[in-house]
Amino acid sequence: MTKIVSVVKRSGAVVPFNQDRITNAIYRAAVSVGGRDRSTAEGLSQQVVRILEETTSMDQVPTVEDIQDIVEKVLIENGRATVAKAYILYRDERSRRRRERAVRASRPSENIPWSKMWHVLDWAVSHNIHTIEAYNQRVAQGGLSDIIAVSEATYSEDVENAVEVIAERLSEIKIVIVTGTSSSGKTTTTIKLGERLLRMGYSLVTLNMDNYFFDLELHPRDEFGDYDFETPQALDITLINQHMKQLIDGQEVLTPFYDFKTGMRHDERTPMRLRSDELLLIDSLHALYPDMMDGISVDQQFRLYLEPLLQMKAGDRNYVRWTDIRLMRRMLRDTAFRAYEPEKTLLHWHYVRASELRNIIPYINSTDYIVNSAMPYELSIYRPKLLDLFSQWVKKYQDDPLREDAYQRARRVQKVLKAVVPLEDDAVVPDNSVLREFIGGSCYEY
């Protein structure tokens, strides 16, 4: 039993000390460089705790920085230089992001598709749905049907434009990449792309990235028992890259199968080969991650990026956040199709967001086309389904320093949902809408 009881976070909050967090941090660094031995991480964390106990007086509460310094020392002294480097780089990156947040308001980010956002904002203003107040007024005046129709038509036009760009490069493209942040609408958009390409005489053949997950027990896990499977390192990127190259070269590969019930991967299960009239489809969160496409010519790739780029101001004059829209989408989808409770999605979201900021969003502007999957009326659909839950979570986590992220997100979403007019019946959503991917009732088979 360690004598260390508490630790001081950077915010100044004092939280209970938990050795599992040290183990998880070391293991996460090891995973990022190809290591998968959790028992070694546990042994190293025990050394960290021993040193921490020896250097901490009875009346002293160690800080997060104190612990991180010792972790670096232990890794280096145990000959874990590669892991130590990964840990130091991650720590430095977190520090850099904190500095960037402090000055973000003074300069534009290179990771934001400003041109696309401007077009979406211009569209929202022209249809008088650029604020929740204006949207509510239009609905009250009987304009809901028109809002739904024009929103769905605009999304479909966006997809059609992407297909036209693909058509211009069909002689050289071998891989169509559909990527984007979690719950951005990749599955529905991929189906719609496939329908249109089929009419042009081309088929999309999917290399299912889910089958390339490492076994569940090899993923980092936090002190609450939550696995972090949101990072590129959760996938066997080396094998994915190898199979893509072989398929492009006309070779047959045996793809693995991942059993989500057991959390185990079974290799060399399904034969796959590309015909001359087939394009390889990669539908993945991390399809833009550089190692995934290592050695594959950019000219052979078409990269389509999805994001719900809603341009709508809430009552506090701040724009509704895209990440909050996707959080609600994923809650509804996971509840309907994956037996995953909405609260677990909220508590897991910090993993989703951290991986997006590191491994997805930095590559937005390397894409060939961006599709906006937001529907201005979707907030109204989500209000009766989720408002009560978010209100409960605000009360539940408001005084829990270990759940600060969940509390802040819950409070922000609660304010938005309270402000928007509710739509109790989701029958108004077309059966081919991208929203059906999350609320159910789609005409497509997922």
ROMAR-908643 format. One record per residue: residue in one letter; x negated, y, z of N, C-alpha, C in turn. Coordinates in steps of 0.001 Angstrom, whole numbers, plus 500000, padded with zeros to 6 digits. Layout:
N
AXYZXYZXYZ;...
END
This chain:
446
M499149498808500000500000500000500000499114501241500000;T499251502087498994498424503273498881498850504356499872;K497869505130500323498194506237501234498660507474500481;I498523507462499141498991508585498322500509508481498193;V501201509500498646502664509470498665503271510327497566;S502661511508497333503229512460496388502157512981495441;V502629513633494373501730514266493414502378515572492949;V501542516577492671502035517877492235501980517967490710;K503134518195490081503187518359488636502706519759488243;R502499519973486952502042521282486475503055522377486777;S504322522012486827505368522993487114505377523418488579;G504595522685489416504590522962490850505487522036491636;A506321521266490923507227520330491598506430519191492220;V506824518779493421506196517659494109507087516439493922;V506527515387493320507304514182493017506617512975493650;P507351511883493838506747510678494428505609510132493558;F504551509682494215503439509072493491503832507671493046;N503461507317491816503786505998491279502609505520490427;Q501957504465490875500784503957490161501130503488488755;D502370503060488546502765502583487216502543503653486154;R502678504912486522502476505984485540501028506019485075;I500112505735485975498693505699485594498444504510484674;T498993503363485048498859502168484201499425502438482815;N500610503045482763501254503317481476500431504271480626;A499836505277481256499030506244480505497801505573479904;I497150504711480684495968503997480184496377503026479075;Y497447502298479296497895501323478297498317502024477006;R498980503167477131499400503921475944498188504358475119;A497142504807475815495919505199475114495294503996474422;A495320502839475089494761501621474497495548501192473266;V496875501263473352497723500883472219497428501758471008;S497166503034471237496920503966470126495664503617469340;V494763502816469949493540502409469244493507500898469022;G494679500259469123494779498845468785494700497878469944;G494597498362471177494536497471472338495917497063472812;R496062495843473332497370495356473775497270494555475071;D496252494832475894496045494066477127496505494887478322;R497729494649478757498271495446479856497597495111481185;S497164493863481372496526493488482632495241494273482861;T494517494561481778493307495381481905493671496797482339;A494739497324481772495193498668482158495577498707483634;E496196497637484117496579497576485527495339497561486424;G494318496785486022493088496749486809492384498094486850;L492362498779485738491735500106485684492508501116486535;S493835501015486513494637501948487318494404501719488811;Q494147500472489206493827500190490610492523500866491024;Q491559500899490102490306501611490385490564503110490544;V491436503636489704491778505064489800492377505370491168;V493286504520491621493941504749492911492931504670494058;R492018503724493992491000503615495051490162504887495144;I489729505397493994488933506631494002489771507798494496;L491028507834494089491924508904494511492098508892496028;E492244507716496594492392507592498050491120508031498779;E489963507689498195488691508039498827488413509540498787;T488928510220497785488612511642497603489725512586498038;T490832512029498535491971512860498938492126512825500451;S492111513989501069492276514061502523493734513822502905;M493953513552504192495294513202504668496308514320504442;D495846515580504513496776516708504381496811517264502950;Q496248516545502003496168517031500626497109516236499720;V497761516954498796498599516310497783497898516468496437;P497474515373495793496742515482494531497620516023493412;T496991516626492423497708517150491270497597516179490099;V498424516399489120498353515597487900496967515701487275;E496405516918487277495073517129486698494004516342487461;D494122516278488781493169515496489582493167514037489135;I494337513490488975494468512087488599493928511852487192;Q494233512759486276493764512595484901492241512651484819;D491639513501485625490166513566485655489574512225486082;I490181511606487087489681510320487578489892509225486534;V491025509276485828491277508296484775490169508344483721;E489811509537483301488741509682482309487436509086482837;K487129509372484082485906508883484701485885507350484742;V486981506739485163487059505286485276486939504613483901;L487612505169482906487549504593481563486119504595481021;I485446505714481195484079505832480680483133504903481439;E483258504869482766482359504042483573482578502549483347;N483739502172482850484027500769482575483765500399481110;G483089501284480402482740500984479021483899501042478052;R484958501751478429486138501881477562486085503224476843;A485020503452476105484798504755475487485870505097474458;T486281504105473666487291504359472627488626504741473247;V489014504011474286490266504323474977490154505676475677;A488988505944476284488773507227476956488918508378475970;K488371508200474770488483509249473754489943509493473388;A490694508400473197492117508540472860492871509243473982;Y492538508892475227493189509510476383492853511000476460;I491591511324476251491158512726476312491802513541475204;L491869512956474005492481513668472881493961513906473129;Y494643512897473698496058513055473998496263514133475054;R495413514119476067495502515121477122495257516519476552;D494265516632475670493955517921475058495099518388474170;E495723517429473481496834517790472610498010518328473424;R498295517692474546499369518185475407499081519595475887;S497820519866476223497429521201476662497611522206475536;R497208521804474330497344522707473180498809523032472913;R499683522029473044501100522276472800501701523224473824;R501236523117475056501734524060476069501334525484475713;R500106525654475222499664526991474815500471527488473620;E500747526574472684501497526973471501502913527400471842;R503523526700472793504885527086473197504925528500473750;A503829528900474374503780530231474980503745531340473938;V503255531019472729503128532068471700504001531782470483;R504844530751470561505610530335469387506496531449468844;A507038532262469727507950533313469276507247534383468447;S505941534442468527505218535519467845504776535155466437;R504895533880466053504463533504464702505256532296464219;P505500532197462899506265531067462366505470529775462392;S506189528666462526505541527361462513505417526845461093;E504301526176460808504115525595459487504896524293459339;N505454523793460433506170522528460399507668522689460171;I508112523893459903509539524148459706509796524476458240;P510770523822457621511077524084456201511859525376456027;W511144526479456093511795527786456119512672528031454888;S512184527664453711512950527915452495514284527171452514;K514237525887452896515463525096452962516409525668454020;M515860526065455151516680526645456214517380527914455753;W516669528709454964517265529961454482518476529663453593;H518354528663452731519472528305451854520652527790452670;V520369526997453701521447526476454545522121527606455313;L521324528530455833521887529669456556522736530540455629;D522232530790454428522982531576453461524316530910453150;W524303529591453004525533528835452759526491528972453937;A525971528848455157526818528938456352527462530314456478;V526692531345456213527222532707456301528303532921455246;S528046532454454032529006532654452942530324531930453195;H530286530863454002531503530130454335532034530495455729;N531424531486456351531852531994457653531915530891458714;I530852530073458759530739529047459805529323529075460389;H528761530264460470527388530421460958527325530629462462;T528478530752463120528537530795464579529677529879465020;I529595529401466252530672528571466780531967529368466851;E531860530645467212533048531504467289533738531616465933;A532947531864464874533522531992463534534115530658463076;Y533417529578463373533913528249463010535238527966463707;N535320528245465017536561528016465766537723528807465176;Q537448530034464757538491530873464161539000530275462858;R538082529785462046538496529176460779539354527936461021;V538970527130462011539766525939462333541149526349462833;A541202527362463686542481527843464230543389528374463126;Q542793528867462059543562529419460934543904528360459891;G543643527095460221543996526018459307542943525693458265;G541703526085458522540658525894457522539838524635457678;L540247523719458560539424522532458818539237521667457574;S540301521411456845540200520559455664539216521115454655;D539249522413454481538327523052453539536886522946454031;I536677523139455339535328523027455914534773521622455686;I535604520609455935535161519232455754534822518967454286;A535696519391453397535504519121451969534237519775451435;V534038521036451768532878521750451230531589521262451873;S531639520854453132530455520324453814530013519002453193;E530962518105452989530650516809452402530164516968450956;A530784517883450216530388518109448829528969518668448746;T528615519529449666527275520118449663526214519073449956;Y526503518179450903525577517089451204525405516175449993;S526511515813449338526443514941448164525642515594447046;E525818516886446872525053517611445854523562517585446173;D523233517680447460521840517612447894521225516260447505;V521974515185447726521492513857447376521343513721445858;E522306514245445114522235514191443655520990514916443142;N520685516055443741519503516812443326518229516008443580;A518203515285444690517036514454444992516868513365443935;V517978512757443507517922511713442492517410512269441171;E517811513486440836517332514114439603515815514290439632;V515286514647440796513836514800440926513151513444440757;I513737512398441333513187511049441177513195510650439706;A514311510943439020514459510547437622513364511130436745;E512928512331437066511887512979436282510536512283436419;R510377511468437477509079510840437745509140509312437750;L510193508751437165510386507310437241509256506524436572;S508558507127435644507494506403434955506298506134435856;E506153506915436927504996506751437806505355506307439225;I506584506550439665506969506225441038507097504723441235;K506505504218442305506634502818442694507334502671444045;I507240503709444873507807503653446221508694504879446455;V509911504646446914510798505724447356510820505694448873;I510389506786449485510307506888450939511461507745451442;V512295507179452276513354507942452946512985507995454412;T512706509180454880512244509317456251512907510516456909;G512601510704458154513203511796458907513283511402460366;T513686512325461168513773512100462600514914511144462943;S514926510655464168515934509692464596517345510237464408;S518223509399463836519638509730463643519837510920462716;S518971511046461746519114512118460750519982511686459578;G520340510405459510521228509930458447520514509168457350;K519405508530457688518591507850456672519337506695456003;T520081505919456797520715504720456256521755505072455198;T522664505980455509523703506369454558523101507030453324;T522138507909453542521515508602452419520791507622451506;T520156506613452088519472505595451292520467504837450421;I521612504496450988522644503788450221523116504648449050;K523339505931449310523801506822448251522734506990447163;L521477507063447564520396507112446579520406505851445721;G520552504705446385520556503432445675521684503339444664;E522870503822445038524016503799444127523712504582442848;R523138505735443024522865506604441876521737506057441003;L520705505521441635519593504943440866520038503682440115;L520968502925440711521471501728440051522179502086438744;R522909503202438762523582503645437540522575504024436461;M521341504310436877520278504664435932519464503439435526;G519848502270436031519170501050435649518047500636436569;Y517965501251437749516907500920438699517512500453440017;S516820499488440636517262498993441933516240499348443005;L516738499596444205515871499819445352515786498532446160;V514586498077446414514380496883447220513710497299448524;T514362497018449631513903497523450927512863496618451566;L511777497225451968510823496560452853511212496991454263;N511893496121454981512479496473456276511393496663457332;M511182497913457732510128498218458696510387497599460074;D511653497379460412511969496817461731511334495443461929;N511132494726460844510560493387460957509063493395461260;Y508476494580461252507036494688461489506712495175462905;F507727495228463762507471495586465157506570494535465805;F505699495001466678504995494074467549505991493514468565;D505653492395469188506514491825470222506813492873471290;L508020492843471812508482493868472744507553494035473940;E507053492949474470506213493013475669504876493703475416;L504533493914474160503275494583473837503420496098473765;H504652496604473848504870498047473814504641498654475206;P504189499901475264504083500578476565505446500650477249;R505431500572478577506670500614479347506458501501480562;D507453502342480872507280503270481985507762502662483300;E507694503470484373508019502955485700509506502649485880;F510337503126484914511762502829484970512112501584484155;G511084500947483555511299499756482751511671500051481309;D511567501317480890511940501731479540510743501566478606;Y510939500834477513509874500613476542509768501805475584;D508534502163475236508312503199474229508031502530472896;F509091502365472089508929501762470769509161502798469671;E508989504086470005509241505165469063507995505584468282;T506831505085468642505589505537468023505229504686466815;P504401505209465903503942504386464770503216503132465226;Q502516503232466375501752502093466870502647500934467328;A503953501157467414504869500058467720504999499107466537;L504568499580465346504636498782464122503259498267463741;D503227497124463077501980496560462561501659497276461248;I501094498466461358500864499320460190499906498668459202;T498895497981459697497930497319458813498622496315457905;L499521495513458469500239494509457680501218495172456712;I501883496232457152502801496961456269502050497482455053;N500929498130455301500133498704454221499654497617453255;Q499216496504453798498750495381452974499872494858452079;H501058494669452647502187494150451876502643495133450807;M502640496432451105503039497416450102502100497390448902;K500814497331449157499838497281448058500024496030447205;Q500268494896447857500458493657447118501726493709446270;L502786494275446813504038494378446070503892495310444865;I503222496423445042502987497354443939502187496692442828;D501275495792443217500433495079442243501140493881441625;G502411493673441986503169492587441389503022491250442083;Q502403491234443249502192489985443969503388489671444883;E503522488401445205504545487979446166503968488038447573;V504787488497448522504376488517449929505408487763450745;L504991487316451912505898486694452881506073487670454040;T507224488316454088507451489325455114507849488663456430;P507563489313457554507942488757458859509419488972459164;F509875488376460247511231488593460752511141488919462237;Y511790490010462628511778490402464039513133490084464659;D513100489303465723514319488918466431514546489895467585;F515515490777467425515762491799468443516350491201469727;K516968490030469620517528489408470814516423488916471745;T515347488396471159514243487861471968513068488826472078;G513047489853471201511926490780471201510657490163470646;M510794489182469751509643488472469203509622488576467677;R508390488693467120508222488721465677507752487350465190;H508313486927464058507929485659463443507359485962462061;D506104485632461825505404486007460603505698485058459444;E505468485603458228505541484830456980506859484069456851;R507949484818456887509271484181456851509967484328455481;T509951485554454893510794485811453727509957486194452511;P510048485431451393509297485789450186509870487034449521;M509008487866448968509449489114448349508501489462447207;R509079489904446078508297490349444937509098491422444194;L508434492404443616509088493476442877509153493161441389;R510347493350440782510479493270439331510153494628438720;S510043494650437416509669495894436729510737496976436848;D511986496580437066513070497561437182513424497851438640;E512524497484439543512788497687440963511786498663441576;L512299499489442472511462500424443229511435499969444692;L510287500041445289510156499656446698510675500777447576;L511612500471448433512191501462449345511599501300450738;I511101502383451263510635502422452646511548503380453405;D512391502831454253513313503612455081512790503514456511;S512069504548456939511389504436458233511139505804458846;L511199505831460179510828507046460906509432507508460551;H508520506551460416507096506881460329506499506659458946;A507342506731457929506853506479456577505866507533456092;L505848508703456729504893509747456336503590509668457129;Y503548508795458111502347508655458924501193508223458015;P500080508960458006499017508751457012498546507314456869;D498348506594457984497839505227457905498801504286457188;M500087504631457217501085503773456579500853503695455066;M500439504803454472500262504879453027498790504931452629;D497929504481453492496490504517453228496151503755451947;G495482504438451019495063503797449780496122503727448700;I497318504266448949498393504280447958498507505683447382;S498397505805446069498394507107445409499670507893445710;V499515509181445978500671510059446218501558510110444989;D500970509993443804501748510027442564502724508854442468;Q502427507769443173503308506593443146504427506684444174;Q504456507764444973505422507893446048506388509047445780;F507660508830446110508614509934446201509048510024447653;R508818511170448264509064511331449693510275512227449942;L511317511633450487512535512383450812512664512475452329;Y512875513672452812512960513907454266514370514367454630;L514891513826455735516233514163456205516189514854457554;E517063515830457720517210516513459009518563517207459007;P519312517171460120520564517945460194520237519416460452;L520029520161459392519548521547459487520695522525459740;L521525522223460711522664523075461020522205524485461374;Q522830525473460754522542526872461051523795527500461667;M523953527282462958525142527759463672524733528238465053;K525084529477465358524754530041466662525832529697467677;A525368529394468885526287529118469978526652530412470697;G527385530289471797527844531476472506526729532302473108;D525588531668473412524466532418473987523582533038472915;R524052532972471664523368533555470495522148532763470075;N521900531634470698520843530744470237521433529718469275;Y520640529312468305521119528325467351521257526949468015;V522277526220467605522436524838468062521211524050467607;R520618523307468508519377522602468188519651521312467419;W518827521084466415518976519861465612518751518628466468;T517798518701467374517515517527468210518722517163469069;D519519518159469481520713517870470277521798517207469430;I521901517625468172522851516971467270522477515501467106;R521203515257466907520750513882466691520871513042467960;L520678513669469097520872512967470369522301512465470483;M523272513317470173524671512910470251524990511834469223;R524448511996468019524659510972466992524150509610467471;R522947509610468025522347508336468430523114507724469598;M523610508549470501524417508022471597525637507260471071;L526320507885470126527528507274469594527206506020468782;R526140506087467984525746504924467182525322503755468069;D524477504056469066523971502977469927525083502356470761;T526065503167471126527210502633471870528057501735470992;A528294502194469748529190501466468852528570500206468270;F527269500252467983526665499157467225525572498388467962;R525064498924469072523913498285469696524091498005471185;A525308498210471687525604497947473102524598498634474019;Y524242499860473666523256500625474430523965501832475029;E523975501945476326524756502975477005524247504384476684;P525159505350476540524757506723476215523758507319477194;E523912507007478475522993507561479470521568507061479229;K521413505815478812520088505291478521519462506033477347;T520291506392476375519788507162475236519280508519475698;L520012509179476584519581510461477130518243510334477848;L518107509303478673516892509126479466515708508691478607;H515991508091477463514933507630476558514504508716475579;W515277509784475478515095510766474390513746511478474438;H513153511601475605511858512280475673510804511498474902;Y510940510162474831510037509364474006510273509662472529;V511534509733472153511891510032470762511294511366470346;R511515512361471190511084513719470848509565513840470815;A508892513208471768507431513284471808506824512675470551;S507351511536470120506822510897468921507119511713467671;E508291512324467607508621513175466456507636514330466320;L507356514967467434506477516133467406505053515763467007;R504649514555467322503283514124467001503171513464465639;N504183512658465267504005511742464148504954511932462973;I505934512817463085506902512998462002506945514441461524;I507284515351462427507483516752462070506250517402461430;P505017517080461853503859517695461197503753517404459702;Y504505516414459215504389516028457809505594516451456971;I506498517260457550507700517679456829507354518302455482;N506384519187455487506078519935454265505190519182453289;S504966517875453546504267517039452572505262516241451741;T506554516511451916507591515750451230507942516375449885;D508639515582449061509044516042447729510419516701447745;Y511246516334448703512590516904448753513135516765450171;I513910517756450611514519517743451935516035517782451779;V516708516833452410518167516786452401518693517216453762;N519642518122453757520298518560454984521491517655455254;S521451516904456356522529515953456657523526516481457680;A523418517750458060524320518306459073525703518570458489;M526724518317459280528100518671458944528583519673459996;P528885520903459612529264521910460608530417521491461515;Y531261520587461051532415520179461861532101519019462806;E530894518466462760530627517275463560530628517551465059;L530293518777465465530317519099466894531725518930467469;S532724519278466671534113519123467118534475517661467312;I533911516800466486534146515360466602533518514822467884;Y532353515355468228531603514836469375532152515320470717;R532815516473470723533264517026472009534152516068472806;P535258515554472249536106514664473073535425513340473411;K534439512939472642533761511675472876532676511775473943;L532074512975474098530865513069474915530855514154475991;L531739515137475920531650516270476853531706515827478313;D532625514955478653532741514519480052531459513837480532;L530841513058479656529601512381480033528482513378480299;F528335514355479423527285515351479626527529516157480902;S528774516432481203529101517154482440528708516331483663;Q528919515025483605528522514138484709527003514127484882;W526278514089483756524819514024483823524210515323484344;V524834516441484043524354517719484577524384517683486097;K525467517192486657525577517099488119524612516058488681;K524477514960487996523683513837488493522193514165488552;Y521684514911487567520240515089487451519743516497487778;Q520633517367488236520214518756488444519176518913489557;D519119517983490491518154518073491591517115516958491567;D516961516317490407516014515211490286514815515650489452;P513663515944490068512502516440489318511949515431488321;L512215514139488540511738513122487607512614513025486362;R513775513644486421514693513617485281514964515037484767;E513986515890484885514163517281484468514494517384482987;D513823516563482155514077516591480718515534516239480424;A516026515186481059517412514762480843518385515856481289;Y518092516493482420518974517545482931519042518729481970;Q517888519194481487517858520346480596518614520066479300;R518438518882478760519153518533477532520656518430477790;A521022517790478888522439517627479201523120518974479405;R522458519872480114523048521195480368523224521974479069;R522229521890478172522284522631476910523408522102476012;V523517520780475907524556520180475070525935520437475661;Q526045520373476975527328520635477620527857522021477245;K526995523024477257527405524395476913527919524468475479;V527225523787474569527635523803473166528987523130472985;L529158521955473574530406521219473407531583521943474050;K531330522618475160532408523386475795532885524521474896;A531962525053474080532281526229473275533031525898471992;V532900524667471502533469524330470203534864523744470348;V535731524019469384537090523481469405537026521971469189;P537773521180469972537703519714469829538578519193468698;L538135518081468111538952517336467157539148515946467755;E540323515693468258540582514458468979540620513235468076;D541012513410466826541169512282465908540086512347464839;D539191511359464812538111511390463823538535510806462475;A539836510577462291540334510088461000540107511106459886;V539848512359460252539610513398459245538241513225458578;V537379512401459162536039512191458600536143511194457451;P535699511547456239535767510612455112535011509319455405;D535480508200454835534857506919455153533472506755454532;N533094507640453606531744507584453027530841508697453563;S531293509356454632530514510441455220529290509906455950;V528248510691455979527058510327456746527384510207458232;L528418510910458688528793510845460102529314509460460488;R529863508721459525530371507383459817529255506426460231;E528029506767459885526887505970460312526772505944461828;F527344506961462472527195507111463922528484506856464693;I529629507190464091530889507030464821531650505773464403;G531163505091463359531825503880462892532876504176461829;G533369503116461191534408503257460197533916503568458800;S532638503298458523532088503602457208532527502588456170;C532606503026454926532906502122453827531673501342453401;Y530500501744453926529258501048453599528962499978454642;E528261498953454235527816497927455155526397498236455601;Y526209498434456893524890498775457421524190497525457947;
END
